[in-house]
């Protein structure tokens, strides 16, 4: 079913519908009422037409738009249901919707790339992962959706309002699971303009209250600094925010372990593929494919039906598979049991295995390719606890796991984790 309320959550589309109630108009006629470009108006009209709210009548070189009466009837029914439910919930909670959400946050940075290259860094998932997101997907068209896990446990989501490649991106913004700033409530506008020394990126975040503006100001400053670094070097590298957390649960730990693993995968080149790893059965290429197989299998337990990614870099293949798996588990939750190898295991154990696979094999790959690995004490200690739950004595058969390696009392959490899995810390 079409979500007509979400379609009209965007202010420009509401205004277009209001204007068309008065009769047919062309794009040129409608664009005269807006500050945005004619192209943006065409994109909004396309969304309204796709939703069944607007009809299009070609005549010569013009296209005339008018409201679709059947769509308006459906909209009225949707609004009646939506409004009644929302009012009941607000009255019960004694709340006012979006009270105090009047702040506008602005940030600008100079990026040492062309406008098109900068726009790619801002919108392409593989590039977003190099400076901002752990996982990212976006349907880059007006009305398309996006979902970016910015750091573990914090996922921004919303709708693309307007896109002009190489020039401008407007998206609604909010956080999954938030009651204060849920997806779609605020708006982020990013413009890119050629400038001396590169491209000026200007970000405007509207619809925040004072507290949200303060927190988002800190966040945008952090990530825009990393955007500039990624533009200069090709990759901003490991982000300390990707492994920080006041508290970890199994899904958040899996997201954090994925962030650590992705940095290592990006550091592997073609010459490393046949390099031996601490996993005696696997070279680098075989180990990455083992990790992919584990991610896909754990995704299947949560209902993922997509096939294993067969092309792309090591990092992109693992990131794409892990994103689908983590999204499915976020939607399912970790209650109950799932099928595993012909038997049933707790869902919590399945997600725990995902964290263990990602972090321990990240260590294997980093060791094989002489890369640093710094996941932090909290994450390493948490995954060690998961390993202690998962690795039963019969599994230490020399094939799946070797015996525990003794380490000193002063060993850090990562060394204790890899030693528990039968590996000898470097």
C-alpha atoms as one frame of an Amber mdcrd trajectory, in Angstrom:
protein
   0.000   0.000   0.000   1.244   3.509  -0.841   2.125   5.646   2.178   0.435
   8.858   1.031   1.054  10.567   4.367   4.800  10.069   3.916   4.617  11.362
   0.332   3.041  14.598   1.563   5.373  14.940   4.548   7.621  16.966   2.211
   6.493  20.661   2.264   7.052  21.361  -1.449   4.857  18.446  -2.465   2.064
  19.620  -0.143   2.234  23.074  -1.709   2.153  21.621  -5.234  -1.009  19.697
  -4.427  -2.595  22.855  -2.991  -1.779  24.779  -6.185  -3.158  22.041  -8.432
  -6.485  21.987  -6.607  -7.191  25.220  -8.463  -6.791  23.594 -11.884  -4.271
  22.301 -14.420  -0.806  23.854 -14.565   2.513  23.218 -16.296   5.830  22.729
 -14.559   6.803  26.267 -15.580   3.635  27.701 -14.018   4.179  25.768 -10.799
   7.908  26.506 -10.527   7.157  30.246 -10.356   5.808  29.695  -6.830   8.999
  28.069  -5.480  12.593  28.972  -4.729  13.838  25.524  -5.815  14.753  24.640
  -9.407  12.342  23.624 -12.171  14.060  20.220 -12.212  13.259  19.763  -8.523
   9.592  20.620  -9.160   9.500  18.001 -11.928  10.909  15.399  -9.519   8.268
  16.238  -6.887   5.493  16.019  -9.483   6.844  12.633 -10.518   6.563  11.403
  -6.915   2.989  12.731  -6.660   2.073  11.081  -9.955   3.603   7.760  -8.904
   1.589   7.938  -5.662  -1.623   8.429  -7.659  -2.271  11.946  -6.366  -1.589
  13.758  -9.639  -2.453  13.048 -13.289  -0.381  14.148 -16.304  -1.835  15.227
 -19.672   0.642  15.741 -22.534  -0.317  18.376 -25.103   2.196  19.320 -27.778
   5.487  20.163 -26.097   3.833  20.748 -22.726   2.733  18.488 -19.906  -0.244
  19.609 -17.845  -0.665  18.414 -14.266  -3.899  18.156 -12.298  -5.042  16.424
  -9.137  -6.362  12.875  -9.362  -9.754  12.779  -7.557  -9.426   9.073  -6.776
  -6.034   9.702  -5.193  -7.497  12.491  -3.046 -10.183  10.157  -1.760  -7.524
   7.632  -0.801  -5.463  10.404   0.814  -8.433  11.530   2.895  -8.944   7.979
   4.164  -5.244   7.678   5.000  -5.214  10.988   6.859  -8.328  10.126   8.851
  -6.745   6.909  10.120  -3.340   8.471  10.687  -4.617  11.594  12.402  -6.919
   9.775  14.774  -4.189   7.400  15.902  -1.582  10.109  16.315  -3.883  12.401
  18.277  -4.844   9.576  20.603  -1.186   8.744  21.263  -0.232  12.374  21.836
  -3.142  12.979  24.171  -2.269   9.880  26.189   1.342  10.994  26.506   0.477
  14.625  27.180   2.920  15.758  24.470   2.995  18.447  21.818   4.402  17.306
  18.484   7.912  18.589  17.817   7.739  21.224  20.530  10.623  23.685  20.280
  11.927  22.266  16.991  12.890  25.650  15.553  16.685  25.551  15.340  18.650
  25.587  12.082  22.212  24.272  12.063  24.693  25.320   9.366  28.171  23.936
   8.605  30.568  24.511   5.689  33.851  22.892   4.628  36.138  23.193   1.619
  36.738  19.818  -0.009  39.821  19.490  -2.266  37.959  17.712  -5.082  35.728
  18.627  -8.007  32.004  19.119  -7.400  31.145  15.770  -9.032  33.769  13.881
  -7.019  32.583  15.577  -3.832  28.946  14.725  -4.576  29.978  11.095  -5.046
  31.621  11.086  -1.601  28.375  12.433  -0.152  26.007   9.987  -1.819  27.665
   6.739  -2.946  27.535   4.009  -0.268  31.039   2.664  -0.950  32.435   6.180
  -0.496  30.223   7.069   2.460  31.758   4.135   4.309  35.169   5.779   3.957
  34.275   8.740   6.167  30.796   8.628   7.691  28.789   5.421   7.680  29.278
   1.844   8.840  26.613   0.719   6.354  24.721   2.819   3.825  22.100   2.433
   1.155  20.259   5.138  -0.768  17.763   5.255  -3.628  19.096   8.476  -5.121
  15.930   9.971  -6.579  13.169  12.217  -5.290  10.927  10.007  -3.163  13.613
   7.356  -2.690  14.561   6.150   0.775  17.934   5.925   2.482  19.306   4.228
   5.588  22.756   4.982   7.022  24.165   3.384  10.165  26.318   6.315  11.216
  27.866   4.553  14.180  26.904   1.329  15.968  23.387   1.535  17.367  22.595
   4.823  15.602  20.923   4.619  12.197  19.666   7.664  10.309  16.820   7.141
   7.858  14.452   9.172   5.744  13.492  10.153   2.223  15.268  11.883  -0.617
  13.363  15.117  -1.204  15.439  16.596  -4.006  18.581  15.611  -5.870  20.575
  17.552  -8.454  23.683  15.463  -9.189  26.865  17.378  -8.577  24.984  20.293
  -7.029  22.409  19.626  -4.326  20.884  16.968  -2.095  17.881  17.405   0.220
  16.856  14.572   2.553  14.595  14.205   5.538  16.500  13.092   8.628  15.837
  11.236  11.849  16.955   8.264  13.920  15.466   4.782  13.965  13.996   4.002
  17.372  13.938   7.652  18.475  10.802   9.282  19.833  12.384  12.738  19.957
  13.746  12.817  16.388  12.310   9.882  14.420  13.035   9.334  10.711  11.673
  12.033   8.424  11.143  14.733  11.048  14.022  17.117  10.260  15.562  18.131
   6.931  19.189  18.196   5.763  20.137  20.239   2.697  23.627  19.820   1.236
  24.857  22.032  -1.586  28.182  21.725  -3.387  29.688  24.636  -5.314  33.006
  24.909  -7.151  35.390  27.188  -5.260  39.049  28.158  -5.194  40.929  25.075
  -4.020  38.116  22.616  -4.618  34.424  22.505  -3.720  32.540  24.306  -0.965
  30.144  21.965   0.843  27.390  23.733   2.783  25.134  21.718   5.082  21.908
  23.107   6.577  20.000  20.991   9.108  16.515  22.304   9.911  13.816  21.234
  12.359  15.929  20.653  15.482  15.425  21.817  19.044  18.268  23.376  21.050
  19.556  20.114  22.492  19.394  18.312  19.140  21.172  21.177  17.386  24.016
  20.980  19.906  24.432  17.224  19.498  24.111  17.279  15.724  26.498  20.223
  15.512  29.175  18.149  17.192  28.381  15.176  14.976  28.386  17.064  11.685
  31.669  18.788  12.588  33.255  15.412  13.281  32.078  13.836  10.033  32.700
  16.838   7.797  36.297  16.884   9.054  36.495  13.218   8.057  34.959  14.079
   4.668  37.831  16.480   4.004  40.354  13.856   5.139  38.790  11.227   2.855
  38.934  13.691  -0.042  42.645  14.280   0.579  43.738  10.695   1.188  41.021
   8.511  -0.337  39.974   7.108   3.043  39.538   8.765   6.443  40.523   5.487
   8.123  39.288   3.993  11.363  36.778   6.195  13.175  37.019   6.167  16.960
  33.264   6.850  17.093  32.601   3.551  15.316  33.631   1.522  18.368  32.562
   3.857  21.145  29.340   3.108  22.967  27.934   3.702  26.410  26.563   0.177
  26.279  26.769  -2.723  23.847  24.203  -5.287  22.860  24.653  -8.078  20.347
  23.473  -6.134  17.314  25.400  -2.987  18.223  28.528  -5.093  18.798  28.074
  -6.691  15.361  27.855  -3.243  13.755  30.994  -2.146  15.608  32.863  -5.316
  14.612  31.812  -4.738  10.994  33.233  -1.203  11.113  36.565  -2.579  12.338
  36.605  -5.338   9.722  35.799  -2.977   6.841  38.831  -0.791   7.543  41.069
  -3.865   7.334  39.396  -5.092   4.142  39.989  -1.728   2.467  43.698  -2.126
   3.213  44.004  -5.424   1.331  45.255  -5.291  -2.268  45.396  -7.862  -5.071
  48.868  -9.066  -4.094  47.557 -10.185  -0.676  44.952 -12.660  -1.922  47.093
 -15.795  -1.551  48.860 -14.698   1.639  48.585 -17.194   4.504  46.526 -16.171
   7.544  46.532 -17.315  11.194  43.599 -19.538  10.146  45.680 -22.449   8.913
  43.053 -23.615   6.414  42.651 -20.260   4.678  44.654 -17.744   2.708  43.342
 -14.165   2.547  40.956 -14.761  -0.355  39.582 -17.963   1.150  39.137 -16.342
   4.560  37.179 -13.393   3.134  34.897 -15.837   1.333  34.469 -17.789   4.583
  33.435 -14.571   6.351  30.992 -13.806   3.530  29.491 -17.265   3.810  29.007
 -16.824   7.562  27.354 -13.424   7.112  24.961 -14.760   4.496  24.101 -17.850
   6.555  23.319 -15.741   9.624  21.234 -13.440   7.424  19.196 -16.374   6.164
  18.282 -17.144   9.788  16.597 -13.719   9.936  14.865 -14.077   6.585  17.380
 -12.694   4.073  16.933 -14.327   0.673  19.525 -12.390  -1.369  22.363 -14.339
  -2.949  26.016 -14.050  -1.975  27.685 -10.965  -3.570  30.067 -12.299  -6.236
  31.689  -9.125  -7.577  33.362  -6.032  -6.207  36.146  -5.418  -3.724  36.498
  -7.487  -0.580  35.213  -4.540   1.442  32.179  -3.829  -0.748  31.124  -7.485
  -0.851  31.337  -7.893   2.920  29.692  -4.511   3.544  26.764  -5.232   1.216
  26.138  -8.689   2.662  26.492  -7.503   6.255  24.134  -4.572   5.700  21.354
  -6.872   4.509  21.982  -9.266   7.382  22.046  -6.548  10.047  18.933  -4.851
   8.666  17.084  -8.159   8.762  18.150  -8.798  12.354  17.231  -5.239  13.385
  13.759  -5.850  11.958  13.441  -9.331  13.497  14.975  -8.722  16.903  16.910
 -11.301  18.896  14.076 -13.069  20.697  13.340 -16.761  20.296  15.260 -19.360
  18.321  16.408 -19.808  14.722  17.302 -22.800  12.568  21.015 -23.606  12.377
  22.445 -26.751  10.792  19.251 -28.732  11.220  18.725 -27.721  14.845  17.469
 -24.716  16.760  19.743 -22.242  18.550  18.938 -19.037  20.465  18.720 -16.022
  18.179  21.098 -14.216  20.539  23.743 -16.854  19.840  23.388 -16.428  16.068
  24.016 -12.677  16.314  26.861 -13.323  18.757  28.525 -15.571  16.172  28.341
 -12.686  13.676  30.304 -10.377  16.000  32.828 -13.125  16.688  33.348 -13.893
  12.992  33.802 -10.244  12.042  36.180  -9.199  14.808  38.358 -12.304  15.101
  38.733 -12.657  11.345  39.482  -8.938  11.091  42.413  -9.709  13.396  43.418
 -12.649  11.169  43.363 -10.475   8.049  45.143  -7.571   9.728  47.873  -9.935
  10.955  48.268 -11.502   7.502  48.579  -8.128   5.757  50.568  -6.278   8.458
  47.821  -3.794   9.271  47.061  -2.244  12.667  43.868  -3.192  14.464  42.468
  -1.175  17.358  38.866  -2.135  18.122  38.982  -0.801  21.675  38.782  -2.547
  25.020  34.994  -2.384  25.391  34.213  -4.104  22.088  36.989  -6.693  22.419
  35.938  -7.560  25.961  32.272  -7.836  24.926  33.086 -10.160  22.014  35.300
 -12.220  24.328  32.213 -12.767  26.480  30.297 -13.893  23.400  33.114 -16.259
  22.452  33.026 -17.825  25.904  29.315 -18.551  25.377  29.715 -19.881  21.828
  32.915 -21.965  21.852  32.144 -25.176  23.710  34.942 -27.654  24.601  33.961
 -30.155  21.842  34.544 -27.409  19.265  38.265 -27.299  20.145  39.038 -30.106
  17.749  41.927 -28.417  15.942  39.736 -27.823  12.923  37.219 -25.297  14.164
  39.191 -23.994  17.149  42.484 -24.872  18.834  43.015 -24.918  22.565  43.153
 -21.700  24.573  46.551 -19.975  24.362  47.890 -18.710  27.664  48.570 -14.953
  27.865  49.947 -12.733  30.593  47.842 -11.058  33.231  48.515  -7.686  31.587
  47.224  -8.752  28.141  44.643  -6.418  26.650  41.125  -7.541  25.739  41.908
  -8.133  22.050  44.862 -10.394  22.890  42.733 -12.292  25.382  40.009 -12.706
  22.753  42.259 -14.120  20.027  44.059 -16.308  22.578  40.707 -17.729  23.687
  39.979 -18.714  20.083  43.278 -20.627  19.916  45.382 -17.971  18.179  48.708
 -16.685  19.432  48.656 -12.878  19.872  51.273 -10.987  17.841
